[in-house]
Amino acid sequence: MSANSTLPGPALQASRAALSAALADQEAANTQPSKSKDESTEPGEIQEVVVDMQSQADAIRTVFSDPTNFNVKHPLFSAWTLWFDSPSTKGRNLPQTPVSAFPQTPVLQTPGAAAAQGWMEDIKRVISFDSVEEFWGLYNNIIPPSQLPQKANYYLFKDGIIPAWEDEANKYGGKWSIQLPKDKNRNNVDKMWLHTMLAAIGETFDPSPSGNNSESLITGVIVSTRPQFYRLSIWTRLAPGLGEEDAKLRERIEAIGRHFKVQVLAYPESARLAGPLATEVEFQSHKDSEKKGKSVRKIIV
């Protein structure tokens, strides 16, 4: 191919890759045993093969086929829903996208949802998505956490799971969380939240053990803005108890916390973060979180 090609860079690379693949196929074909005289290919057969190859090439669809309307999607393992609430939404009936307008969100069918119904009246369902492209379309068109009003929250949960303790998927679980002073983390919280969401939708917090298809422990992730701090949380379906039978579950829970701290938030594993308004990366069951003012068990990484 001429070095003076006028193709754009990506197209030129794709063209060169196609040429290399064609040459490799030709070389492989040349190494195959030749047919005997009686098995020689007739001219008509050659024409059929060429037509078949051309039809296959025409069926391959890339961004270069239609760069304006290219709409190939990369599906996620699970569908997700983004929810939002803030002081401006509490106690108001928002005519746009009310929760009741989305029958696929099992508000009334989910066990325990009635106990959270008052809270659900204040939360706004933003959108559901199930592909990489839809996620970026959403992320690029919403306000980042650093610009949210005080006491606002984003909840990104697997589709069909309400971001409430009472939901069947959450009621036996708990959460990893970290609280960070606002003045020192205003420039970092947006990146931390993005990386938390990417780890959630990419299923890297709790990959399927031993490569099987067992259910992930992760149900959702949350970012909350408060007058003096930000809080990032990861919710799980289960929380370990004190018995020996919970040892493997505890290992999985601790692995989620370490991944959150080191790979997502980019802190050294040995770092200690506590200080004014700050907490370590710590885990509590939802049941323990309800014991306000009482001694509760925590896992800290």
C-alpha positions as CSV (number, residue, x, y, z in Angstrom):
1,M,0.0,0.0,0.0
2,S,1.4,3.4,-1.0
3,A,2.9,5.5,1.8
4,N,1.0,8.5,0.3
5,S,-2.5,7.0,1.0
6,T,-5.2,9.6,1.7
7,L,-7.2,7.3,3.9
8,P,-7.7,8.6,7.5
9,G,-5.5,6.9,10.1
10,P,-8.1,4.4,11.5
11,A,-9.2,3.4,8.1
12,L,-5.7,3.0,6.9
13,Q,-4.9,0.7,9.9
14,A,-8.1,-1.3,9.2
15,S,-7.2,-1.7,5.5
16,R,-3.6,-2.8,6.3
17,A,-5.0,-5.3,8.8
18,A,-7.4,-6.7,6.2
19,L,-4.6,-7.0,3.7
20,S,-2.4,-8.8,6.2
21,A,-5.2,-11.2,7.0
22,A,-5.8,-11.9,3.3
23,L,-2.1,-12.6,2.7
24,A,-2.1,-15.0,5.7
25,D,-5.1,-16.8,4.3
26,Q,-3.4,-17.1,0.9
27,E,-0.2,-18.5,2.5
28,A,-2.3,-21.0,4.4
29,A,-4.1,-22.0,1.3
30,N,-0.8,-22.6,-0.5
31,T,0.3,-25.1,2.1
32,Q,-2.8,-27.3,1.6
33,P,-2.3,-30.5,-0.4
34,S,-3.2,-29.8,-4.1
35,K,-6.1,-31.5,-5.7
36,S,-5.5,-34.3,-8.1
37,K,-6.1,-33.8,-11.8
38,D,-9.6,-35.4,-11.4
39,E,-10.4,-33.0,-8.5
40,S,-9.2,-29.8,-10.2
41,T,-11.4,-26.8,-9.8
42,E,-13.5,-25.8,-12.7
43,P,-13.7,-22.1,-13.8
44,G,-17.3,-22.0,-12.6
45,E,-16.4,-23.1,-9.2
46,I,-13.7,-20.4,-8.9
47,Q,-16.3,-17.8,-9.8
48,E,-18.7,-19.2,-7.1
49,V,-16.0,-19.0,-4.4
50,V,-15.2,-15.4,-5.4
51,V,-18.8,-14.4,-5.2
52,D,-19.3,-16.1,-1.8
53,M,-16.2,-14.4,-0.4
54,Q,-17.5,-11.0,-1.7
55,S,-20.9,-11.5,-0.1
56,Q,-19.3,-12.4,3.2
57,A,-17.1,-9.3,3.0
58,D,-20.2,-7.1,2.3
59,A,-21.9,-8.6,5.3
60,I,-19.2,-7.5,7.7
61,R,-20.3,-4.2,9.2
62,T,-17.8,-1.7,10.7
63,V,-17.8,1.9,11.7
64,F,-16.3,2.7,8.3
65,S,-19.4,1.3,6.5
66,D,-21.6,4.1,7.9
67,P,-19.7,6.4,10.3
68,T,-22.8,8.7,10.7
69,N,-25.3,6.0,11.8
70,F,-23.0,3.4,13.3
71,N,-24.9,1.9,16.2
72,V,-23.2,-1.3,17.2
73,K,-23.6,-1.7,21.0
74,H,-21.4,-3.5,23.5
75,P,-23.7,-5.2,26.0
76,L,-23.1,-5.2,29.7
77,F,-23.4,-8.4,31.8
78,S,-26.4,-6.8,33.7
79,A,-28.8,-3.9,33.1
80,W,-28.5,-1.0,35.5
81,T,-30.7,1.9,36.6
82,L,-29.6,5.3,37.8
83,W,-31.7,6.9,40.6
84,F,-31.4,10.4,42.1
85,D,-32.7,12.4,44.9
86,S,-31.9,15.8,46.5
87,P,-33.7,18.3,48.8
88,S,-35.3,19.8,45.7
89,T,-37.1,16.5,44.9
90,K,-38.3,15.6,48.5
91,G,-42.0,16.0,49.1
92,R,-42.7,17.0,45.5
93,N,-44.6,15.2,42.8
94,L,-42.4,15.4,39.8
95,P,-44.4,15.0,36.6
96,Q,-41.4,13.9,34.6
97,T,-40.5,10.2,34.7
98,P,-42.3,9.3,37.9
99,V,-41.4,5.8,39.3
100,S,-44.9,4.5,38.6
101,A,-44.4,5.2,34.9
102,F,-41.9,2.4,34.6
103,P,-43.6,-1.0,35.2
104,Q,-40.3,-2.8,34.7
105,T,-39.2,-1.4,38.1
106,P,-40.8,-3.7,40.6
107,V,-41.7,-1.1,43.2
108,L,-44.9,-2.7,44.5
109,Q,-43.9,-6.3,43.8
110,T,-40.7,-6.2,45.7
111,P,-40.9,-7.7,49.2
112,G,-40.5,-5.0,51.9
113,A,-41.0,-2.2,49.4
114,A,-44.1,-1.0,51.2
115,A,-41.9,-0.1,54.2
116,A,-39.8,2.2,52.0
117,Q,-42.8,3.6,50.0
118,G,-42.5,7.1,51.7
119,W,-38.9,7.3,50.8
120,M,-39.5,6.1,47.3
121,E,-41.9,9.0,46.7
122,D,-38.9,11.3,46.9
123,I,-36.5,9.4,44.7
124,K,-36.4,9.9,41.0
125,R,-35.6,7.2,38.5
126,V,-33.4,8.7,35.8
127,I,-32.8,6.0,33.2
128,S,-31.9,2.3,32.7
129,F,-29.2,1.1,30.3
130,D,-27.5,-2.2,29.3
131,S,-24.6,-1.3,27.1
132,V,-21.3,0.5,27.3
133,E,-22.4,3.2,24.8
134,E,-25.6,3.9,26.8
135,F,-23.6,4.3,30.0
136,W,-21.3,6.9,28.4
137,G,-24.2,8.7,26.9
138,L,-25.7,8.9,30.4
139,Y,-22.5,9.9,32.2
140,N,-21.7,12.6,29.7
141,N,-25.1,14.3,30.2
142,I,-25.5,14.4,34.0
143,I,-24.2,16.7,36.7
144,P,-21.0,15.3,38.4
145,P,-21.1,14.8,42.1
146,S,-18.8,17.8,42.8
147,Q,-21.5,20.1,41.4
148,L,-24.5,18.5,43.1
149,P,-26.4,20.4,45.9
150,Q,-25.9,19.4,49.5
151,K,-27.7,16.2,50.6
152,A,-28.1,14.9,47.1
153,N,-27.5,11.3,46.1
154,Y,-26.9,9.2,43.0
155,Y,-27.8,5.5,43.2
156,L,-26.7,3.2,40.5
157,F,-28.3,-0.2,41.0
158,K,-28.9,-3.3,39.0
159,D,-32.2,-3.1,37.1
160,G,-35.1,-4.4,39.2
161,I,-33.4,-3.6,42.6
162,I,-34.7,-0.7,44.6
163,P,-31.9,1.2,46.4
164,A,-33.4,0.6,49.8
165,W,-32.5,-1.8,52.7
166,E,-36.0,-3.2,52.5
167,D,-35.6,-4.6,49.0
168,E,-35.3,-8.4,48.9
169,A,-31.9,-8.2,47.2
170,N,-30.5,-5.9,49.9
171,K,-32.1,-6.8,53.2
172,Y,-29.6,-9.5,54.1
173,G,-26.6,-7.5,52.9
174,G,-24.4,-4.6,53.9
175,K,-22.2,-1.9,52.4
176,W,-18.6,-0.9,52.0
177,S,-18.3,2.9,52.4
178,I,-15.8,5.7,52.8
179,Q,-16.4,9.2,53.9
180,L,-14.1,12.0,52.6
181,P,-13.8,15.7,53.6
182,K,-15.3,17.9,51.0
183,D,-12.7,20.6,50.9
184,K,-9.8,18.1,50.3
185,N,-11.7,15.9,47.8
186,R,-13.7,18.2,45.6
187,N,-11.3,17.7,42.7
188,N,-11.1,13.9,43.2
189,V,-14.7,12.8,43.9
190,D,-15.9,12.9,40.2
191,K,-13.1,10.5,39.2
192,M,-13.7,8.3,42.2
193,W,-17.4,8.1,41.4
194,L,-16.7,7.3,37.7
195,H,-14.2,4.6,38.6
196,T,-16.7,3.1,41.2
197,M,-19.4,3.0,38.5
198,L,-17.1,1.4,36.0
199,A,-16.0,-1.3,38.4
200,A,-19.7,-2.0,39.2
201,I,-21.0,-2.3,35.6
202,G,-17.7,-4.1,34.6
203,E,-18.4,-6.7,37.3
204,T,-14.8,-6.3,38.7
205,F,-15.8,-5.9,42.4
206,D,-16.9,-9.5,42.7
207,P,-16.1,-11.6,39.6
208,S,-17.8,-15.0,39.5
209,P,-15.8,-17.3,41.8
210,S,-13.8,-19.9,40.0
211,G,-15.1,-18.7,36.7
212,N,-18.6,-20.0,37.2
213,N,-21.9,-18.1,36.8
214,S,-22.7,-17.6,40.4
215,E,-24.5,-14.4,41.3
216,S,-22.4,-11.4,42.0
217,L,-22.7,-10.0,45.6
218,I,-22.9,-6.4,44.2
219,T,-26.4,-4.8,44.0
220,G,-25.5,-1.2,43.6
221,V,-23.2,1.8,44.3
222,I,-24.0,5.2,45.7
223,V,-22.4,8.7,46.0
224,S,-23.8,11.1,48.5
225,T,-23.0,14.8,49.0
226,R,-23.2,16.3,52.5
227,P,-22.4,19.8,53.8
228,Q,-18.9,18.8,54.8
229,F,-18.1,15.5,53.2
230,Y,-18.7,13.0,50.3
231,R,-19.6,9.4,50.9
232,L,-19.1,6.5,48.4
233,S,-20.8,3.2,49.1
234,I,-21.0,-0.3,47.5
235,W,-24.0,-2.4,48.5
236,T,-23.9,-6.2,48.7
237,R,-26.5,-8.9,48.8
238,L,-25.1,-10.7,51.8
239,A,-23.1,-9.8,54.9
240,P,-21.0,-12.3,56.8
241,G,-21.8,-13.3,60.3
242,L,-19.5,-14.6,63.1
243,G,-19.8,-18.3,62.4
244,E,-17.2,-20.4,60.7
245,E,-19.6,-21.2,57.9
246,D,-19.3,-17.5,56.9
247,A,-15.6,-17.6,56.4
248,K,-15.7,-17.9,52.6
249,L,-18.3,-15.1,52.4
250,R,-16.1,-12.9,54.5
251,E,-13.2,-13.5,52.2
252,R,-15.3,-12.4,49.2
253,I,-16.5,-9.3,51.1
254,E,-13.0,-8.4,52.1
255,A,-11.8,-8.8,48.5
256,I,-14.5,-6.3,47.4
257,G,-13.3,-3.8,50.0
258,R,-9.6,-4.2,49.0
259,H,-10.4,-3.8,45.3
260,F,-12.5,-0.7,46.2
261,K,-9.7,0.9,48.2
262,V,-6.6,0.0,46.0
263,Q,-7.9,-0.4,42.4
264,V,-10.8,2.0,42.4
265,L,-9.9,4.7,44.9
266,A,-6.1,4.3,44.3
267,Y,-5.1,4.3,47.9
268,P,-2.2,2.0,49.1
269,E,-3.6,-1.0,50.9
270,S,-1.6,-0.1,54.0
271,A,-2.8,3.5,54.0
272,R,-4.9,4.8,57.0
273,L,-7.3,7.5,56.0
274,A,-9.2,8.4,59.2
275,G,-9.1,12.0,60.3
276,P,-11.5,14.9,60.8
277,L,-14.8,14.0,58.9
278,A,-13.1,11.0,57.3
279,T,-13.4,7.2,57.7
280,E,-11.5,4.2,56.6
281,V,-12.9,2.0,53.9
282,E,-15.2,0.0,56.2
283,F,-18.0,-2.6,55.9
284,Q,-21.2,-2.8,58.0
285,S,-24.3,-5.0,57.5
286,H,-27.5,-3.1,57.0
287,K,-28.8,-4.5,60.2
288,D,-25.9,-3.2,62.2
289,S,-26.2,0.2,60.5
290,E,-29.7,0.5,62.0
291,K,-28.3,0.2,65.5
292,K,-27.7,3.9,66.0
293,G,-25.7,4.8,69.0
294,K,-24.9,1.2,69.8
295,S,-21.7,-0.8,69.3
296,V,-21.6,-2.3,65.8
297,R,-19.2,-4.7,64.1
298,K,-17.1,-3.4,61.2
299,I,-14.7,-4.8,58.7
300,I,-11.9,-2.4,57.8
301,V,-9.3,-2.7,55.0
